[in-house]
Amino acid sequence: MSSFNEIINSDTPILVDFHATWCGPCKTMSPILDQVKNQLGTSARILKIDVDKNQTLANKYSVRGVPTLILFKKGEIVWRQSGVVDGKSLIKKIEENI
C-alpha cells in the first residue's frame, strides 16, 4: 500500500476525510462523500483517515475537530474545512482543483 505522502503528492486531487467512528457529523458526511465519489469518478480520490487510529497524522495536520476535510493537490493543501459540507460545495471545490 502507498504511503500517505505518496498518495497526497499525486496530480489527482485527494480529499482526505479525517473522521472518527464515534462522531455523529462524520456519519452524516459518509453518504455525502460516497455521492461525491460517484459523481467525480476517477478525476479525484477520497481518502478516509480515522483520527483515533492515526493520531500522528491528525496531529501533523492540526486536526482539532472531526470531521475535518483537507483537499491536497501535488502535496499542497488547497482547501480545508471542519464540519459537515454539502455535496454540491464539495464537488465544486474539488472540480476547481482538477
Backbone as JSON Lines, residues from 0, in Angstrom:
{"i":0,"aa":"M","n":[0.84,-1.2,0.0],"ca":[0.0,0.0,0.0],"c":[0.88,1.26,0.0]}
{"i":1,"aa":"S","n":[0.42,2.26,-0.71],"ca":[1.17,3.51,-0.82],"c":[1.19,4.23,0.52]}
{"i":2,"aa":"S","n":[2.25,4.98,0.74],"ca":[2.29,5.78,1.96],"c":[1.42,7.02,1.77]}
{"i":3,"aa":"F","n":[1.02,7.63,2.87],"ca":[0.16,8.81,2.82],"c":[0.8,9.9,1.95]}
{"i":4,"aa":"N","n":[2.11,10.13,2.13],"ca":[2.78,11.18,1.35],"c":[2.76,10.9,-0.14]}
{"i":5,"aa":"E","n":[2.93,9.64,-0.53],"ca":[2.87,9.28,-1.94],"c":[1.49,9.58,-2.5]}
{"i":6,"aa":"I","n":[0.47,9.25,-1.73],"ca":[-0.91,9.45,-2.17],"c":[-1.22,10.94,-2.37]}
{"i":7,"aa":"I","n":[-0.88,11.78,-1.37],"ca":[-1.23,13.2,-1.48],"c":[-0.37,13.96,-2.48]}
{"i":8,"aa":"N","n":[0.74,13.39,-2.89],"ca":[1.6,14.05,-3.88],"c":[1.16,13.76,-5.32]}
{"i":9,"aa":"S","n":[0.05,13.11,-5.47],"ca":[-0.49,12.78,-6.78],"c":[-0.95,14.03,-7.53]}
{"i":10,"aa":"D","n":[-0.97,13.95,-8.87],"ca":[-1.53,15.03,-9.69],"c":[-3.05,15.1,-9.52]}
{"i":11,"aa":"T","n":[-3.64,13.96,-9.16],"ca":[-5.07,13.88,-8.94],"c":[-5.4,14.51,-7.58]}
{"i":12,"aa":"P","n":[-6.41,15.38,-7.51],"ca":[-6.78,15.93,-6.2],"c":[-7.2,14.81,-5.24]}
{"i":13,"aa":"I","n":[-6.74,14.91,-4.0],"ca":[-7.05,13.92,-2.97],"c":[-7.79,14.64,-1.84]}
{"i":14,"aa":"L","n":[-9.02,14.23,-1.59],"ca":[-9.78,14.77,-0.48],"c":[-9.61,13.81,0.7]}
{"i":15,"aa":"V","n":[-9.02,14.32,1.77],"ca":[-8.8,13.49,2.96],"c":[-9.87,13.85,3.99]}
{"i":16,"aa":"D","n":[-10.59,12.81,4.42],"ca":[-11.65,12.97,5.42],"c":[-11.11,12.44,6.74]}
{"i":17,"aa":"F","n":[-10.72,13.36,7.62],"ca":[-10.3,12.97,8.97],"c":[-11.58,12.81,9.79]}
{"i":18,"aa":"H","n":[-11.85,11.59,10.24],"ca":[-13.11,11.3,10.93],"c":[-12.87,10.4,12.13]}
{"i":19,"aa":"A","n":[-13.95,10.11,12.85],"ca":[-13.91,9.17,13.98],"c":[-15.19,8.35,13.97]}
{"i":20,"aa":"T","n":[-15.1,7.1,14.4],"ca":[-16.26,6.21,14.37],"c":[-17.37,6.68,15.32]}
{"i":21,"aa":"W","n":[-17.02,7.38,16.39],"ca":[-17.98,7.83,17.4],"c":[-18.62,9.17,17.05]}
{"i":22,"aa":"C","n":[-18.23,9.78,15.96],"ca":[-18.62,11.16,15.62],"c":[-19.91,11.19,14.78]}
{"i":23,"aa":"G","n":[-20.96,11.81,15.32],"ca":[-22.23,11.93,14.62],"c":[-22.14,12.66,13.29]}
{"i":24,"aa":"P","n":[-21.55,13.87,13.27],"ca":[-21.41,14.59,12.0],"c":[-20.59,13.8,10.96]}
{"i":25,"aa":"C","n":[-19.65,12.98,11.43],"ca":[-18.85,12.15,10.5],"c":[-19.76,11.13,9.8]}
{"i":26,"aa":"K","n":[-20.71,10.61,10.56],"ca":[-21.66,9.64,9.98],"c":[-22.54,10.33,8.95]}
{"i":27,"aa":"T","n":[-22.87,11.6,9.18],"ca":[-23.65,12.39,8.23],"c":[-22.84,12.61,6.95]}
{"i":28,"aa":"M","n":[-21.54,12.8,7.09],"ca":[-20.65,13.1,5.97],"c":[-20.44,11.89,5.06]}
{"i":29,"aa":"S","n":[-20.52,10.69,5.61],"ca":[-20.19,9.47,4.86],"c":[-20.99,9.31,3.56]}
{"i":30,"aa":"P","n":[-22.34,9.39,3.59],"ca":[-23.08,9.25,2.33],"c":[-22.82,10.41,1.37]}
{"i":31,"aa":"I","n":[-22.53,11.6,1.9],"ca":[-22.21,12.75,1.05],"c":[-20.92,12.46,0.29]}
{"i":32,"aa":"L","n":[-19.92,11.92,0.99],"ca":[-18.65,11.58,0.34],"c":[-18.83,10.48,-0.7]}
{"i":33,"aa":"D","n":[-19.7,9.52,-0.42],"ca":[-20.0,8.46,-1.4],"c":[-20.6,9.07,-2.66]}
{"i":34,"aa":"Q","n":[-21.51,10.02,-2.48],"ca":[-22.15,10.69,-3.62],"c":[-21.1,11.47,-4.42]}
{"i":35,"aa":"V","n":[-20.22,12.18,-3.74],"ca":[-19.17,12.95,-4.4],"c":[-18.26,12.01,-5.2]}
{"i":36,"aa":"K","n":[-17.87,10.9,-4.59],"ca":[-17.01,9.92,-5.25],"c":[-17.67,9.38,-6.51]}
{"i":37,"aa":"N","n":[-18.96,9.05,-6.42],"ca":[-19.68,8.53,-7.58],"c":[-19.76,9.56,-8.7]}
{"i":38,"aa":"Q","n":[-19.95,10.81,-8.34],"ca":[-20.09,11.86,-9.34],"c":[-18.75,12.21,-10.0]}
{"i":39,"aa":"L","n":[-17.67,12.22,-9.23],"ca":[-16.37,12.62,-9.77],"c":[-15.6,11.47,-10.42]}
{"i":40,"aa":"G","n":[-15.96,10.24,-10.08],"ca":[-15.27,9.09,-10.68],"c":[-13.79,9.09,-10.37]}
{"i":41,"aa":"T","n":[-12.97,8.92,-11.41],"ca":[-11.52,8.81,-11.21],"c":[-10.8,10.16,-11.27]}
{"i":42,"aa":"S","n":[-11.55,11.27,-11.42],"ca":[-10.88,12.58,-11.51],"c":[-10.4,13.09,-10.16]}
{"i":43,"aa":"A","n":[-10.81,12.42,-9.08],"ca":[-10.35,12.77,-7.73],"c":[-10.45,11.52,-6.86]}
{"i":44,"aa":"R","n":[-9.69,11.53,-5.76],"ca":[-9.76,10.41,-4.82],"c":[-10.21,10.92,-3.47]}
{"i":45,"aa":"I","n":[-10.87,10.04,-2.73],"ca":[-11.27,10.36,-1.35],"c":[-10.6,9.34,-0.44]}
{"i":46,"aa":"L","n":[-9.92,9.85,0.56],"ca":[-9.2,9.0,1.5],"c":[-9.76,9.28,2.89]}
{"i":47,"aa":"K","n":[-10.2,8.21,3.57],"ca":[-10.75,8.38,4.92],"c":[-9.67,8.0,5.94]}
{"i":48,"aa":"I","n":[-9.44,8.88,6.89],"ca":[-8.44,8.65,7.94],"c":[-9.14,8.71,9.29]}
{"i":49,"aa":"D","n":[-9.1,7.61,10.02],"ca":[-9.67,7.55,11.37],"c":[-8.67,8.2,12.33]}
{"i":50,"aa":"V","n":[-9.07,9.31,12.95],"ca":[-8.14,10.06,13.8],"c":[-7.71,9.27,15.04]}
{"i":51,"aa":"D","n":[-8.56,8.36,15.5],"ca":[-8.2,7.56,16.67],"c":[-7.11,6.53,16.34]}
{"i":52,"aa":"K","n":[-7.09,6.06,15.11],"ca":[-6.09,5.08,14.68],"c":[-4.86,5.74,14.06]}
{"i":53,"aa":"N","n":[-4.97,7.02,13.72],"ca":[-3.87,7.73,13.05],"c":[-3.63,9.08,13.71]}
{"i":54,"aa":"Q","n":[-3.37,9.05,15.02],"ca":[-3.21,10.29,15.78],"c":[-2.01,11.12,15.31]}
{"i":55,"aa":"T","n":[-0.95,10.47,14.89],"ca":[0.24,11.19,14.42],"c":[-0.1,12.04,13.2]}
{"i":56,"aa":"L","n":[-0.83,11.44,12.26],"ca":[-1.23,12.15,11.05],"c":[-2.2,13.29,11.38]}
{"i":57,"aa":"A","n":[-3.15,13.02,12.25],"ca":[-4.1,14.06,12.67],"c":[-3.36,15.23,13.32]}
{"i":58,"aa":"N","n":[-2.37,14.93,14.16],"ca":[-1.58,15.99,14.8],"c":[-0.76,16.76,13.77]}
{"i":59,"aa":"K","n":[-0.18,16.06,12.81],"ca":[0.65,16.7,11.79],"c":[-0.15,17.78,11.05]}
{"i":60,"aa":"Y","n":[-1.43,17.51,10.8],"ca":[-2.27,18.46,10.07],"c":[-3.19,19.27,10.99]}
{"i":61,"aa":"S","n":[-2.87,19.29,12.28],"ca":[-3.58,20.09,13.28],"c":[-5.09,19.87,13.24]}
{"i":62,"aa":"V","n":[-5.49,18.62,13.15],"ca":[-6.92,18.29,13.17],"c":[-7.39,18.35,14.62]}
{"i":63,"aa":"R","n":[-8.22,19.32,14.91],"ca":[-8.71,19.52,16.28],"c":[-10.15,19.05,16.45]}
{"i":64,"aa":"G","n":[-10.88,18.98,15.34],"ca":[-12.27,18.54,15.38],"c":[-12.56,17.64,14.2]}
{"i":65,"aa":"V","n":[-13.56,16.8,14.34],"ca":[-13.93,15.92,13.24],"c":[-15.4,16.14,12.88]}
{"i":66,"aa":"P","n":[-15.78,16.01,11.64],"ca":[-14.89,15.72,10.51],"c":[-14.11,16.96,10.09]}
{"i":67,"aa":"T","n":[-12.88,16.74,9.64],"ca":[-12.09,17.79,9.0],"c":[-11.74,17.27,7.61]}
{"i":68,"aa":"L","n":[-12.05,18.05,6.62],"ca":[-11.77,17.68,5.23],"c":[-10.61,18.55,4.74]}
{"i":69,"aa":"I","n":[-9.61,17.9,4.14],"ca":[-8.46,18.62,3.59],"c":[-8.28,18.14,2.16]}
{"i":70,"aa":"L","n":[-8.23,19.09,1.24],"ca":[-8.02,18.76,-0.17],"c":[-6.56,19.03,-0.52]}
{"i":71,"aa":"F","n":[-5.89,17.98,-1.01],"ca":[-4.48,18.08,-1.41],"c":[-4.37,18.0,-2.92]}
{"i":72,"aa":"K","n":[-3.43,18.75,-3.47],"ca":[-3.07,18.59,-4.87],"c":[-1.56,18.73,-4.95]}
{"i":73,"aa":"K","n":[-0.92,17.7,-5.47],"ca":[0.55,17.65,-5.58],"c":[1.21,17.93,-4.23]}
{"i":74,"aa":"G","n":[0.61,17.39,-3.17],"ca":[1.2,17.51,-1.83],"c":[0.87,18.79,-1.09]}
{"i":75,"aa":"E","n":[0.23,19.74,-1.77],"ca":[-0.11,21.02,-1.15],"c":[-1.56,21.02,-0.7]}
{"i":76,"aa":"I","n":[-1.81,21.66,0.44],"ca":[-3.2,21.83,0.9],"c":[-3.8,22.98,0.1]}
{"i":77,"aa":"V","n":[-4.87,22.69,-0.65],"ca":[-5.51,23.73,-1.44],"c":[-6.84,24.18,-0.83]}
{"i":78,"aa":"W","n":[-7.35,23.39,0.12],"ca":[-8.6,23.74,0.78],"c":[-8.74,22.9,2.04]}
{"i":79,"aa":"R","n":[-9.4,23.48,3.04],"ca":[-9.59,22.78,4.31],"c":[-10.83,23.3,4.99]}
{"i":80,"aa":"Q","n":[-11.6,22.39,5.58],"ca":[-12.78,22.82,6.34],"c":[-13.14,21.76,7.37]}
{"i":81,"aa":"S","n":[-13.58,22.22,8.53],"ca":[-14.08,21.31,9.56],"c":[-15.59,21.38,9.56]}
{"i":82,"aa":"G","n":[-16.21,20.25,9.9],"ca":[-17.66,20.18,9.95],"c":[-18.23,19.57,8.68]}
{"i":83,"aa":"V","n":[-19.55,19.41,8.68],"ca":[-20.24,18.8,7.55],"c":[-20.28,19.79,6.38]}
{"i":84,"aa":"V","n":[-19.98,19.31,5.18],"ca":[-20.01,20.11,3.97],"c":[-20.97,19.43,3.0]}
{"i":85,"aa":"D","n":[-21.84,20.22,2.34],"ca":[-22.79,19.61,1.42],"c":[-22.08,19.15,0.14]}
{"i":86,"aa":"G","n":[-22.68,18.19,-0.52],"ca":[-22.08,17.56,-1.7],"c":[-21.78,18.54,-2.82]}
{"i":87,"aa":"K","n":[-22.71,19.45,-3.12],"ca":[-22.52,20.4,-4.23],"c":[-21.29,21.27,-3.99]}
{"i":88,"aa":"S","n":[-21.15,21.77,-2.76],"ca":[-20.0,22.62,-2.43],"c":[-18.69,21.84,-2.54]}
{"i":89,"aa":"L","n":[-18.71,20.6,-2.08],"ca":[-17.51,19.76,-2.14],"c":[-17.11,19.49,-3.59]}
{"i":90,"aa":"I","n":[-18.08,19.12,-4.42],"ca":[-17.79,18.83,-5.82],"c":[-17.24,20.08,-6.51]}
{"i":91,"aa":"K","n":[-17.85,21.24,-6.25],"ca":[-17.37,22.49,-6.84],"c":[-15.92,22.75,-6.45]}
{"i":92,"aa":"K","n":[-15.62,22.59,-5.16],"ca":[-14.27,22.86,-4.66],"c":[-13.25,21.89,-5.28]}
{"i":93,"aa":"I","n":[-13.62,20.62,-5.41],"ca":[-12.71,19.63,-6.0],"c":[-12.53,19.91,-7.48]}
{"i":94,"aa":"E","n":[-13.62,20.21,-8.18],"ca":[-13.53,20.45,-9.63],"c":[-12.66,21.68,-9.93]}
{"i":95,"aa":"E","n":[-12.63,22.66,-9.02],"ca":[-11.76,23.84,-9.2],"c":[-10.28,23.44,-9.21]}
{"i":96,"aa":"N","n":[-9.98,22.27,-8.63],"ca":[-8.59,21.85,-8.49],"c":[-8.21,20.64,-9.37]}
{"i":97,"aa":"I","n":[-9.1,20.26,-10.27],"ca":[-8.79,19.13,-11.16],"c":[-7.91,19.62,-12.3]}
